[in-house]
Amino acid sequence: MTTKKIRIGLVGSGYMGKAHAIAYHNAMVAFAIPKGVLVCEMLADASPELAAEKAKELGFSRSTGDWKTLVNDPDIEVVDICAPNFLHKEIALAAIAAGKHVYSEKPLALNADDAKDMTQAAELAGVKTLVGFNYIKNPTVQFAKQLIERGDIGEVVHFRGVFNEDYLADENVPFSWRLQKQFAGTGALNDLASHIVQLAIHLVSPITSLCADLKIVHEQRPLSQGSSASKGGFGQVENDDQAHMMVRFENGAQGTIEASRIAWGKKNGLSFEVTGTKGSLTFDQETLSELSLYIAEGNPQTQGFKRILVGPEHPDYSAFCVSAGHGLGYNDMKAVEVRDLYKSIVNDTPLWPDFRAATQVNIILDKVIESYENRAWVEVEQYDGEQK
Ligand SMILES: NC(=O)c1ccc[n+]([C@@H]2O[C@H](COP(=O)([O-])OP(=O)(O)OC[C@H]3O[C@@H](n4cnc5c(N)ncnc54)[C@H](O)[C@@H]3O)[C@@H](O)[C@H]2O)c1
């Protein structure tokens, strides 16, 4: 195994920046990556003071208030983008031009055209790319994928996916970048539904058409100090609180996908049900180490959903714990993601989901807007890598 150091430059040290920083440390321990190979080298944030404070807190050696300094630093091999959505494209293109691998948070871009530009640049440059659709890295979800692929529930005929949270359910939660189109793009759609769309494609097959609806429920929110948008002390919310869609898959299955950022009581409410011709399975991220499986066989009197607690027999679980049913957490999925990044760089193998896969998600999110605006079903093209 290599002991060559891979120096990481992290841009953005908020919620996700911290999760990534933890993942670099945890992945080395969980997956026996030689000590010190993943180096938390430099952290960039919006000001030098904030960057210096966060670098100290999260274990990065150097810091800068200008992400361009980080991107162009010759020691940095991976640029890890945990900044708000609108910065992903500019930072990624600069990193790719400097020959760096790019690990970006989702959604990859504000729209499909930008995502295509990013994918094309990365593929031309031959750098590795990874997008933080972490929920597919959960051992339980990896196991669900195995069950579907080997036909345990038969042919998939229906997918129901939900991602509900309540982080904006209180209408007095202050205005932020997440509520403005120029910084976040869409709302619950980009932030939450993007995960479920990517999961649906991963578990079922490509989405080929859809019919969608969007709604802003809380139209204004109080401005916090220093906020720019203003309307008498309130900011005008510009993007959806709730997003719904009906979808059709390439394999003929039907599906529904919904997301809300104002669903009281839901904290990490990502769940899905996959129905097949011989059985079904259900998953809820709030109990992320459990899978419910129903197989239509045997005595009808004793048929029912079986509750499976994941353990060392399931993919990647044993890296964290030798005992079944002890449960993993959100940060463990991020450690699996970092393990994938490490292996891909060291072995020069493909990464998943890369910019190309994330571009297909952006194409679908754009189609949701088109469908909503035209109040109609729309066809979804499959990204073939051609110029936009
Ligand atoms: N994969 C997931 O489960 C998940 C969860 C939450 C957020 N995200 C994604 O992560 C990204 C960041 O979201 P977050 O919740 O961490 O946001 P956040 O607001 O908590 O953090 C954003 C960070 O970026 C910094 N920043 C802002 N402008 C900057 C600039 N010009 N240069 C450098 N840094 C700058 C901020 O100061 C802050 O540290 C978003 O794209 C979001 O969609 C992913």
PDBQT file of the ligand as one rigid body, heavy atoms in Angstrom, charges set to zero:
ROOT
HETATM    1  N1  LIG A 401     -24.072  15.595   1.365  1.00  0.00    +0.000 N 
HETATM    2  C1  LIG A 401     -24.850  16.075   2.298  1.00  0.00    +0.000 C 
HETATM    3  O1  LIG A 401     -25.515  15.333   3.017  1.00  0.00    +0.000 OA
HETATM    4  C2  LIG A 401     -24.912  17.582   2.501  1.00  0.00    +0.000 A 
HETATM    5  C3  LIG A 401     -25.506  18.115   3.662  1.00  0.00    +0.000 A 
HETATM    6  C4  LIG A 401     -25.503  19.498   3.831  1.00  0.00    +0.000 A 
HETATM    7  C5  LIG A 401     -24.945  20.329   2.867  1.00  0.00    +0.000 A 
HETATM    8  N2  LIG A 401     -24.407  19.770   1.738  1.00  0.00    +0.000 N 
HETATM    9  C6  LIG A 401     -23.810  20.645   0.698  1.00  0.00    +0.000 C 
HETATM   10  O2  LIG A 401     -22.584  21.170   1.197  1.00  0.00    +0.000 OA
HETATM   11  C7  LIG A 401     -22.372  22.487   0.701  1.00  0.00    +0.000 C 
HETATM   12  C8  LIG A 401     -22.145  23.426   1.881  1.00  0.00    +0.000 C 
HETATM   13  O3  LIG A 401     -23.277  23.393   2.693  1.00  0.00    +0.000 OA
HETATM   14  P1  LIG A 401     -23.182  23.604   4.284  1.00  0.00    +0.000 P 
HETATM   15  O4  LIG A 401     -24.443  23.113   4.868  1.00  0.00    +0.000 OA
HETATM   16  O5  LIG A 401     -21.893  23.074   4.788  1.00  0.00    +0.000 OA
HETATM   17  O6  LIG A 401     -23.166  25.205   4.329  1.00  0.00    +0.000 OA
HETATM   18  P2  LIG A 401     -22.644  26.144   5.491  1.00  0.00    +0.000 P 
HETATM   19  O7  LIG A 401     -23.296  27.460   5.264  1.00  0.00    +0.000 OA
HETATM   20  O8  LIG A 401     -22.758  25.484   6.812  1.00  0.00    +0.000 OA
HETATM   21  O9  LIG A 401     -21.088  26.263   5.158  1.00  0.00    +0.000 OA
HETATM   22  C9  LIG A 401     -20.601  26.902   4.007  1.00  0.00    +0.000 C 
HETATM   23  C10 LIG A 401     -19.140  27.278   4.260  1.00  0.00    +0.000 C 
HETATM   24  O10 LIG A 401     -18.615  27.899   3.079  1.00  0.00    +0.000 OA
HETATM   25  C11 LIG A 401     -17.939  29.089   3.480  1.00  0.00    +0.000 C 
HETATM   26  N3  LIG A 401     -17.842  30.039   2.383  1.00  0.00    +0.000 N 
HETATM   27  C12 LIG A 401     -18.780  30.903   1.923  1.00  0.00    +0.000 A 
HETATM   28  N4  LIG A 401     -18.273  31.654   0.934  1.00  0.00    +0.000 NA
HETATM   29  C13 LIG A 401     -16.986  31.251   0.763  1.00  0.00    +0.000 A 
HETATM   30  C14 LIG A 401     -15.933  31.662  -0.098  1.00  0.00    +0.000 A 
HETATM   31  N5  LIG A 401     -16.083  32.645  -0.992  1.00  0.00    +0.000 N 
HETATM   32  N6  LIG A 401     -14.728  31.029  -0.003  1.00  0.00    +0.000 NA
HETATM   33  C15 LIG A 401     -14.541  30.026   0.889  1.00  0.00    +0.000 A 
HETATM   34  N7  LIG A 401     -15.517  29.616   1.738  1.00  0.00    +0.000 NA
HETATM   35  C16 LIG A 401     -16.716  30.219   1.671  1.00  0.00    +0.000 A 
HETATM   36  C17 LIG A 401     -18.769  29.595   4.659  1.00  0.00    +0.000 C 
HETATM   37  O11 LIG A 401     -18.095  30.584   5.418  1.00  0.00    +0.000 OA
HETATM   38  C18 LIG A 401     -18.970  28.282   5.398  1.00  0.00    +0.000 C 
HETATM   39  O12 LIG A 401     -17.836  27.926   6.168  1.00  0.00    +0.000 OA
HETATM   40  C19 LIG A 401     -23.617  22.856  -0.114  1.00  0.00    +0.000 C 
HETATM   41  O13 LIG A 401     -23.329  22.673  -1.466  1.00  0.00    +0.000 OA
HETATM   42  C20 LIG A 401     -24.664  21.848   0.345  1.00  0.00    +0.000 C 
HETATM   43  O14 LIG A 401     -25.616  21.520  -0.635  1.00  0.00    +0.000 OA
HETATM   44  C21 LIG A 401     -24.372  18.427   1.557  1.00  0.00    +0.000 A 
ENDROOT
TORSDOF 0
